[in-house]
């Protein structure tokens, strides 16, 4: 009830627009290079949407795998929002995501 009252107050701050995250994609191993290696994506998009985008851009077949790593160290769950990953692992003004068609970082 309190939350509903707070949101109806005229002095309550309006909901802000979703943040944008600048993503820098880096090929690892034998992964093909992309023409556009830097993207700006809505921060509320899940990490899985980046996987789907890359799979399409690279023209991978359904039997080919794609591995994505943040901070050259780990692969986030597909449901993790990009803005959360940026807040935790961003480097400067961008989130660096390494991609490969073979397992690269164990």
CNS distance restraints for C-alpha pairs under 8 A (distance, minus, plus):
assign (resid   1 and name CA) (resid   5 and name CA) 6.36 0.50 0.50
assign (resid   2 and name CA) (resid   6 and name CA) 6.20 0.50 0.50
assign (resid   3 and name CA) (resid   7 and name CA) 6.31 0.50 0.50
assign (resid   4 and name CA) (resid   8 and name CA) 6.40 0.50 0.50
assign (resid   5 and name CA) (resid   9 and name CA) 6.60 0.50 0.50
assign (resid   6 and name CA) (resid  12 and name CA) 6.57 0.50 0.50
assign (resid   7 and name CA) (resid  12 and name CA) 6.04 0.50 0.50
assign (resid   8 and name CA) (resid  12 and name CA) 7.31 0.50 0.50
assign (resid  18 and name CA) (resid  42 and name CA) 6.41 0.50 0.50
assign (resid  18 and name CA) (resid  43 and name CA) 6.23 0.50 0.50
assign (resid  18 and name CA) (resid  44 and name CA) 6.44 0.50 0.50
assign (resid  19 and name CA) (resid  42 and name CA) 5.99 0.50 0.50
assign (resid  19 and name CA) (resid  43 and name CA) 5.03 0.50 0.50
assign (resid  19 and name CA) (resid  44 and name CA) 7.32 0.50 0.50
assign (resid  19 and name CA) (resid  83 and name CA) 7.05 0.50 0.50
assign (resid  20 and name CA) (resid  40 and name CA) 6.27 0.50 0.50
assign (resid  20 and name CA) (resid  41 and name CA) 5.50 0.50 0.50
assign (resid  20 and name CA) (resid  42 and name CA) 4.47 0.50 0.50
assign (resid  20 and name CA) (resid  43 and name CA) 4.96 0.50 0.50
assign (resid  20 and name CA) (resid  83 and name CA) 7.49 0.50 0.50
assign (resid  21 and name CA) (resid  40 and name CA) 5.49 0.50 0.50
assign (resid  21 and name CA) (resid  41 and name CA) 5.30 0.50 0.50
assign (resid  21 and name CA) (resid  42 and name CA) 6.08 0.50 0.50
assign (resid  21 and name CA) (resid  43 and name CA) 5.38 0.50 0.50
assign (resid  21 and name CA) (resid  82 and name CA) 6.90 0.50 0.50
assign (resid  21 and name CA) (resid  83 and name CA) 6.25 0.50 0.50
assign (resid  21 and name CA) (resid  86 and name CA) 7.03 0.50 0.50
assign (resid  21 and name CA) (resid  94 and name CA) 6.77 0.50 0.50
assign (resid  21 and name CA) (resid  95 and name CA) 7.24 0.50 0.50
assign (resid  22 and name CA) (resid  38 and name CA) 6.89 0.50 0.50
assign (resid  22 and name CA) (resid  39 and name CA) 5.66 0.50 0.50
assign (resid  22 and name CA) (resid  40 and name CA) 4.38 0.50 0.50
assign (resid  22 and name CA) (resid  41 and name CA) 6.44 0.50 0.50
assign (resid  22 and name CA) (resid  93 and name CA) 6.95 0.50 0.50
assign (resid  22 and name CA) (resid  94 and name CA) 4.77 0.50 0.50
assign (resid  22 and name CA) (resid  95 and name CA) 6.23 0.50 0.50
assign (resid  23 and name CA) (resid  38 and name CA) 5.58 0.50 0.50
assign (resid  23 and name CA) (resid  39 and name CA) 5.16 0.50 0.50
assign (resid  23 and name CA) (resid  40 and name CA) 6.12 0.50 0.50
assign (resid  23 and name CA) (resid  41 and name CA) 7.35 0.50 0.50
assign (resid  23 and name CA) (resid  94 and name CA) 5.48 0.50 0.50
assign (resid  23 and name CA) (resid  95 and name CA) 4.80 0.50 0.50
assign (resid  23 and name CA) (resid  96 and name CA) 5.93 0.50 0.50
assign (resid  23 and name CA) (resid  97 and name CA) 6.90 0.50 0.50
assign (resid  24 and name CA) (resid  37 and name CA) 5.87 0.50 0.50
assign (resid  24 and name CA) (resid  38 and name CA) 4.54 0.50 0.50
assign (resid  24 and name CA) (resid  39 and name CA) 6.63 0.50 0.50
assign (resid  24 and name CA) (resid  94 and name CA) 6.43 0.50 0.50
assign (resid  24 and name CA) (resid  95 and name CA) 6.04 0.50 0.50
assign (resid  24 and name CA) (resid  96 and name CA) 4.78 0.50 0.50
assign (resid  24 and name CA) (resid  97 and name CA) 6.07 0.50 0.50
assign (resid  25 and name CA) (resid  37 and name CA) 5.07 0.50 0.50
assign (resid  25 and name CA) (resid  38 and name CA) 6.15 0.50 0.50
assign (resid  25 and name CA) (resid  96 and name CA) 6.13 0.50 0.50
assign (resid  25 and name CA) (resid  97 and name CA) 5.01 0.50 0.50
assign (resid  25 and name CA) (resid  98 and name CA) 5.79 0.50 0.50
assign (resid  25 and name CA) (resid  99 and name CA) 7.06 0.50 0.50
assign (resid  26 and name CA) (resid  37 and name CA) 7.00 0.50 0.50
assign (resid  26 and name CA) (resid  96 and name CA) 7.32 0.50 0.50
assign (resid  26 and name CA) (resid  97 and name CA) 6.22 0.50 0.50
assign (resid  26 and name CA) (resid  98 and name CA) 4.66 0.50 0.50
assign (resid  26 and name CA) (resid  99 and name CA) 6.20 0.50 0.50
assign (resid  27 and name CA) (resid  31 and name CA) 5.52 0.50 0.50
assign (resid  27 and name CA) (resid  32 and name CA) 6.79 0.50 0.50
assign (resid  27 and name CA) (resid  33 and name CA) 6.07 0.50 0.50
assign (resid  27 and name CA) (resid  98 and name CA) 5.82 0.50 0.50
assign (resid  27 and name CA) (resid  99 and name CA) 5.21 0.50 0.50
assign (resid  27 and name CA) (resid 100 and name CA) 6.12 0.50 0.50
assign (resid  28 and name CA) (resid  98 and name CA) 6.35 0.50 0.50
assign (resid  28 and name CA) (resid  99 and name CA) 5.84 0.50 0.50
assign (resid  28 and name CA) (resid 100 and name CA) 5.16 0.50 0.50
assign (resid  28 and name CA) (resid 104 and name CA) 7.22 0.50 0.50
assign (resid  29 and name CA) (resid 100 and name CA) 6.23 0.50 0.50
assign (resid  29 and name CA) (resid 101 and name CA) 7.82 0.50 0.50
assign (resid  29 and name CA) (resid 102 and name CA) 7.48 0.50 0.50
assign (resid  29 and name CA) (resid 104 and name CA) 7.14 0.50 0.50
assign (resid  30 and name CA) (resid 100 and name CA) 6.81 0.50 0.50
assign (resid  30 and name CA) (resid 101 and name CA) 6.85 0.50 0.50
assign (resid  30 and name CA) (resid 102 and name CA) 7.66 0.50 0.50
assign (resid  31 and name CA) (resid  99 and name CA) 7.03 0.50 0.50
assign (resid  31 and name CA) (resid 100 and name CA) 4.86 0.50 0.50
assign (resid  31 and name CA) (resid 101 and name CA) 5.50 0.50 0.50
assign (resid  31 and name CA) (resid 102 and name CA) 7.97 0.50 0.50
assign (resid  32 and name CA) (resid  58 and name CA) 7.08 0.50 0.50
assign (resid  34 and name CA) (resid  57 and name CA) 7.64 0.50 0.50
assign (resid  34 and name CA) (resid  58 and name CA) 7.31 0.50 0.50
assign (resid  41 and name CA) (resid  45 and name CA) 7.33 0.50 0.50
assign (resid  42 and name CA) (resid  82 and name CA) 7.69 0.50 0.50
assign (resid  42 and name CA) (resid  83 and name CA) 7.91 0.50 0.50
assign (resid  43 and name CA) (resid  81 and name CA) 6.43 0.50 0.50
assign (resid  43 and name CA) (resid  82 and name CA) 4.94 0.50 0.50
assign (resid  43 and name CA) (resid  83 and name CA) 4.24 0.50 0.50
assign (resid  43 and name CA) (resid  84 and name CA) 7.73 0.50 0.50
assign (resid  44 and name CA) (resid  81 and name CA) 5.34 0.50 0.50
assign (resid  44 and name CA) (resid  82 and name CA) 6.25 0.50 0.50
assign (resid  44 and name CA) (resid  83 and name CA) 6.33 0.50 0.50
assign (resid  45 and name CA) (resid  49 and name CA) 6.62 0.50 0.50
assign (resid  45 and name CA) (resid  81 and name CA) 5.56 0.50 0.50
assign (resid  45 and name CA) (resid  82 and name CA) 5.99 0.50 0.50
assign (resid  46 and name CA) (resid  50 and name CA) 7.52 0.50 0.50
assign (resid  46 and name CA) (resid  78 and name CA) 6.20 0.50 0.50
assign (resid  46 and name CA) (resid  79 and name CA) 4.94 0.50 0.50
assign (resid  46 and name CA) (resid  80 and name CA) 5.25 0.50 0.50
assign (resid  46 and name CA) (resid  81 and name CA) 4.33 0.50 0.50
assign (resid  46 and name CA) (resid  82 and name CA) 5.88 0.50 0.50
assign (resid  47 and name CA) (resid  51 and name CA) 6.84 0.50 0.50
assign (resid  47 and name CA) (resid  76 and name CA) 7.25 0.50 0.50
assign (resid  47 and name CA) (resid  77 and name CA) 7.14 0.50 0.50
assign (resid  47 and name CA) (resid  78 and name CA) 4.87 0.50 0.50
assign (resid  47 and name CA) (resid  79 and name CA) 5.98 0.50 0.50
assign (resid  47 and name CA) (resid  80 and name CA) 5.53 0.50 0.50
assign (resid  47 and name CA) (resid  81 and name CA) 5.93 0.50 0.50
assign (resid  47 and name CA) (resid  82 and name CA) 5.77 0.50 0.50
assign (resid  48 and name CA) (resid  52 and name CA) 6.35 0.50 0.50
assign (resid  48 and name CA) (resid  77 and name CA) 7.61 0.50 0.50
assign (resid  48 and name CA) (resid  78 and name CA) 4.04 0.50 0.50
assign (resid  48 and name CA) (resid  79 and name CA) 6.23 0.50 0.50
assign (resid  48 and name CA) (resid  80 and name CA) 7.86 0.50 0.50
assign (resid  49 and name CA) (resid  53 and name CA) 6.14 0.50 0.50
assign (resid  49 and name CA) (resid  78 and name CA) 7.69 0.50 0.50
assign (resid  50 and name CA) (resid  54 and name CA) 6.15 0.50 0.50
assign (resid  51 and name CA) (resid  55 and name CA) 6.11 0.50 0.50
assign (resid  51 and name CA) (resid  66 and name CA) 7.62 0.50 0.50
assign (resid  51 and name CA) (resid  68 and name CA) 7.32 0.50 0.50
assign (resid  52 and name CA) (resid  56 and name CA) 6.32 0.50 0.50
assign (resid  53 and name CA) (resid  57 and name CA) 6.16 0.50 0.50
assign (resid  54 and name CA) (resid  58 and name CA) 5.89 0.50 0.50
assign (resid  55 and name CA) (resid  59 and name CA) 6.10 0.50 0.50
assign (resid  55 and name CA) (resid  60 and name CA) 5.52 0.50 0.50
assign (resid  55 and name CA) (resid  66 and name CA) 7.05 0.50 0.50
assign (resid  56 and name CA) (resid  60 and name CA) 6.62 0.50 0.50
assign (resid  60 and name CA) (resid  64 and name CA) 5.95 0.50 0.50
assign (resid  60 and name CA) (resid  65 and name CA) 7.81 0.50 0.50
assign (resid  64 and name CA) (resid 101 and name CA) 7.34 0.50 0.50
assign (resid  65 and name CA) (resid 101 and name CA) 5.66 0.50 0.50
assign (resid  65 and name CA) (resid 102 and name CA) 7.21 0.50 0.50
assign (resid  66 and name CA) (resid  99 and name CA) 6.97 0.50 0.50
assign (resid  66 and name CA) (resid 100 and name CA) 5.88 0.50 0.50
assign (resid  66 and name CA) (resid 101 and name CA) 4.72 0.50 0.50
assign (resid  66 and name CA) (resid 102 and name CA) 7.07 0.50 0.50
assign (resid  67 and name CA) (resid  75 and name CA) 7.68 0.50 0.50
assign (resid  67 and name CA) (resid  99 and name CA) 5.53 0.50 0.50
assign (resid  67 and name CA) (resid 100 and name CA) 5.19 0.50 0.50
assign (resid  67 and name CA) (resid 101 and name CA) 5.98 0.50 0.50
assign (resid  67 and name CA) (resid 102 and name CA) 6.71 0.50 0.50
assign (resid  67 and name CA) (resid 103 and name CA) 6.33 0.50 0.50
assign (resid  67 and name CA) (resid 104 and name CA) 7.83 0.50 0.50
assign (resid  68 and name CA) (resid  75 and name CA) 5.83 0.50 0.50
assign (resid  68 and name CA) (resid  97 and name CA) 6.55 0.50 0.50
assign (resid  68 and name CA) (resid  98 and name CA) 5.68 0.50 0.50
assign (resid  68 and name CA) (resid  99 and name CA) 4.50 0.50 0.50
assign (resid  68 and name CA) (resid 100 and name CA) 6.65 0.50 0.50
assign (resid  69 and name CA) (resid  73 and name CA) 6.06 0.50 0.50
assign (resid  69 and name CA) (resid  74 and name CA) 5.10 0.50 0.50
assign (resid  69 and name CA) (resid  75 and name CA) 4.56 0.50 0.50
assign (resid  69 and name CA) (resid  76 and name CA) 7.31 0.50 0.50
assign (resid  69 and name CA) (resid  97 and name CA) 5.57 0.50 0.50
assign (resid  69 and name CA) (resid  98 and name CA) 5.07 0.50 0.50
assign (resid  69 and name CA) (resid  99 and name CA) 6.34 0.50 0.50
assign (resid  70 and name CA) (resid  74 and name CA) 5.66 0.50 0.50
assign (resid  70 and name CA) (resid  75 and name CA) 6.13 0.50 0.50
assign (resid  70 and name CA) (resid  76 and name CA) 7.24 0.50 0.50
assign (resid  70 and name CA) (resid  89 and name CA) 7.49 0.50 0.50
assign (resid  70 and name CA) (resid  95 and name CA) 7.64 0.50 0.50
assign (resid  70 and name CA) (resid  96 and name CA) 6.21 0.50 0.50
assign (resid  70 and name CA) (resid  97 and name CA) 4.80 0.50 0.50
assign (resid  70 and name CA) (resid  98 and name CA) 6.42 0.50 0.50
assign (resid  71 and name CA) (resid  89 and name CA) 6.62 0.50 0.50
assign (resid  71 and name CA) (resid  96 and name CA) 6.23 0.50 0.50
assign (resid  71 and name CA) (resid  97 and name CA) 6.68 0.50 0.50
assign (resid  71 and name CA) (resid  98 and name CA) 7.65 0.50 0.50
assign (resid  72 and name CA) (resid  97 and name CA) 7.38 0.50 0.50
assign (resid  72 and name CA) (resid  98 and name CA) 6.29 0.50 0.50
assign (resid  72 and name CA) (resid 105 and name CA) 7.20 0.50 0.50
assign (resid  73 and name CA) (resid 105 and name CA) 6.48 0.50 0.50
assign (resid  74 and name CA) (resid 105 and name CA) 7.72 0.50 0.50
assign (resid  76 and name CA) (resid  80 and name CA) 6.70 0.50 0.50
assign (resid  80 and name CA) (resid  84 and name CA) 7.23 0.50 0.50
assign (resid  80 and name CA) (resid  85 and name CA) 7.34 0.50 0.50
assign (resid  81 and name CA) (resid  85 and name CA) 6.68 0.50 0.50
assign (resid  82 and name CA) (resid  86 and name CA) 6.14 0.50 0.50
assign (resid  83 and name CA) (resid  87 and name CA) 6.15 0.50 0.50
assign (resid  84 and name CA) (resid  88 and name CA) 6.32 0.50 0.50
assign (resid  85 and name CA) (resid  89 and name CA) 5.69 0.50 0.50
assign (resid  85 and name CA) (resid  90 and name CA) 7.01 0.50 0.50
assign (resid  85 and name CA) (resid  95 and name CA) 7.57 0.50 0.50
assign (resid  86 and name CA) (resid  90 and name CA) 4.29 0.50 0.50
assign (resid  86 and name CA) (resid  91 and name CA) 7.99 0.50 0.50
assign (resid  86 and name CA) (resid  94 and name CA) 7.14 0.50 0.50
assign (resid  86 and name CA) (resid  95 and name CA) 5.42 0.50 0.50
assign (resid  89 and name CA) (resid  95 and name CA) 6.81 0.50 0.50
assign (resid  90 and name CA) (resid  94 and name CA) 5.55 0.50 0.50
assign (resid  90 and name CA) (resid  95 and name CA) 4.50 0.50 0.50
assign (resid  90 and name CA) (resid  96 and name CA) 6.99 0.50 0.50
assign (resid  91 and name CA) (resid  95 and name CA) 5.98 0.50 0.50
assign (resid  91 and name CA) (resid  96 and name CA) 6.98 0.50 0.50
assign (resid 100 and name CA) (resid 104 and name CA) 6.76 0.50 0.50
